[in-house]
């Protein structure tokens, strides 16, 4: 018997390779039906950023890119592909670090991550994916389409893998959100001993994205997971809320 709160997380099998222009809602709904996986109001669909980028055509052929002198020099020094480095520089609004063959930069969305989110994994050779231009809008469009097909309310998280300062390993985080409150503010509540909390704000969307990644995997071809039991956090929200303003960032 399960006592108290519980989350259930299901990876959705049977999703084909995604190409530009693909109708993700139709593909996901068909995969759910084929797997006989019923969905419920309040379910959260966690979708890998990579398939969203592919469907939206955010894929670049390296052969079409002419590296700048800066990109070519850095790539030559560190044994990297110059075209890929050039794309990273173009996708960056601010370079945080370029050291030891690693580029950490800030994207136009405000995300600070490796290579500005440019990635060559799970795409054909000679190509890389970019982050969606507006991940929150991507999540919103997919949510509307999924709800239309499924006939009930739901939330969508577009998730990507980020590294973490001071911690080994990578985790999934929410870069696009629709129908979910990304933060759970505990400030003003009392703990079990009556002490009032002053700073605790839980990044619910990131925690759901990270949990879903455990069943989605990186190489299993399952870019969609259904998270059940998180309905208490459904509501209006965006991933932009998770980006800390520069004025509040103690590490800039």
N, C-alpha and C positions, 0 to 999 in steps of 0.2 A: 504494500500500500504506500502511495506517495502522500506525504503530509506536508502542507505548506505550498509555497510557490514552486512551479516547475516549468521548464522550457522544453519543448520538443523541437528537434531540428532534423529535417529530412533533405537529403540531396536528391535532385530530380534527374533521373537517368534519361538517355535517349535523345539528347539534344545534338543536332548535327553541327557541322562546321558552319560558322556564321560568315556571311559575305555582305558586302555593301548593299544597302537597301533592304536587308532582311526584315521581316515583320516579327520582331522579337515576341510580342504578345501572342501572336498566333502560334509561333513555334513553341513557346512555353506552355500555352494552353493545350496544345496537341500532345506534348510530352507528358504533362500531368494526366491527361485522359488515357494515354497509352499505358501509363504505369498504374492506372487506377488509383491515383492519389487524389482524394477529395480535399478541397480547401474550405476554409471557414472564414467568416467575417473576423477581422482583427489579425489575420495572418500577415506576416512580414516576409516579402520576397527579397532575398539578398542576391544580387546579380553581380557577377564579375565585371569589372570595368572593361576588360579586354573585349568581351562580346558586344558591349555597347559601342565601344570605339570602332569595332569592325563594321557593325551595322550602319553607323553614321559616316563611314568612309574616312575615319581619322587614322588612315594608314598611309605611310610614305614609302615610296621606292627609293632606296639608297642611291641607285644609279641616276636618279633625277636631281640629286643634290650636289652642288658645287661647294666644297668646304672653303671657308675663309682661311686666311693665313694663320689666324689665332687657333682655329680648330685643327688645322693640319699640323702645326707645330706641337700642340699639346698631345695630339694623338700619336705623333711620331715618338715623342719623349716617353709616353706611357704604354705604347703598344696597343693603342685603341684604333677603331675604325674612324677615319676622319669625317666621313659623311654623317655618321651617327653623332659624333661630337658636335658637328655643326647644327644638327637638328636640336640637340639639347640646348645649345646656346640660344637658338632662335625661340625656343619654348620658355626660356627663363626671363623673368623680369629682374632678378637679382641673383648674383652668384654668391653663395654663402661660403663655400670652400671648394677649391680645386687642388687637391693634394693626393699623393700616392695613388694616382690613377682613378680617383673617385671625385665625382662632381656632385655637390649638394647645392641645390638652387631653389629659388622661390618661383612658383608658376604664376601665371596671370590670375589664377583663382585664389592665390594667397597660400597655397600648400607649400611647405618646405619639405623636399624629398630628394631622393637620389635621381639624377639624370632628368629632372623636371617631368618625371613620369614616362619618359620615352622608354620603350621596352621592345625587345626582339623575341621574347619567349612566346611560344604558341602561335607564331605567325610564320608564313613561308620564308625561306632564306632570301636575304636581300631586301627585306621589308621591316619596318618598325611601326608600332602603334603609338599614337599620341593620346593624351587624356582627352575626354570629350570637351568640347568648347564650353559648355555650360552643364555640368553634371546634374545640378538640381533640376534644370529644365528637362534633361533626359529622363530623370527619375519620374518627374511629373507626367510626362507624355506616356511613359510605360505604365505607370499606375492607372491612368485613365483608361488605357486600352485593355489592361488586365481586368479591371473592374467591369468593363463593358462585356468582356467575354465570360467572366466567371459569375457575374451577377451579384456580387457582394463587395463590401468595403475591404480594402487591404492597404498595406503600406509597401513602399519600395525603398531599398537601399542599394545604391551603386557603390560597390566596395573595391578597394585597391589595396595592394600590399605595400606598407611603408616600413622602413627601418625606424629604430628608436634611439635617441641619444642616451648614452650611459647604460644601455641594455643590449645584450646580444639577442640575435634572432629578429625576425620580422613578424608583423601582425597585420591582419586586415583592418582597415579603417573605412568609415563612411565618407565618400567624396561627393555623393549625391543622395538626397533624401526627398521623399514625398510621402505625406500622410503619417509622419512620425515626429514626435517631439525628441530632438536629438540630445537634450540635456534634462537631467532630473535634479532640480535644485533643492538641496536639503538644508540650506541656510535658514536659521530660525527654528528648526525642529530641535527637539530634545533627544539625547541618547538615552540609553537604558538607565543611566544614573542621574538623569535630569539636567545634564550639561547641555547648554544651547550650542548648536553648531554654527560656525561663522564662515566657513570657507568651502565646505564640501558640495561640489557639483559633479554628479556622475555623468560621464559621457556614454549615455545609454546606446546611442546608435553605433558608436565604435565598438562597444562590448558585444552587441548583437552581431555586428559584422565579423568580429574576431571569432566568436563562437561558431558562426556558420562556416567559416573557412575550414574548420576542423573536419567537416564532412564533405566539403566541396573539393578539397585537395588542389594541387597545382597541375597535375598531369593526367587527371582521370576523365577529362572531358565533361565535367559536371559544373557548369558555370552558374547554376541556379540552385538555391536552397530555400526551403520554406521553414520559417521560424514561427512556432505556435506557442502562445502563452505570454506574449508581449503586448497584448491589446491595451493594457493600462497606459502605455506610452503613445498610443496612436493620437494623432492630432496634427495641427499645422506645424511645420518646421522645415528647416533647410540645413544643408551641410555647411553653408556659409557661416552659420551661427557657431560652428565648431572652430573656426579660424580665429585665433586670438589676435585682437587688434595690436598693432605695433606699439601703441602707447602703453599697453599693459604687458608687453613682452620684456622680461628682465634679461633676455639673452641676446638681444640685438645690439 
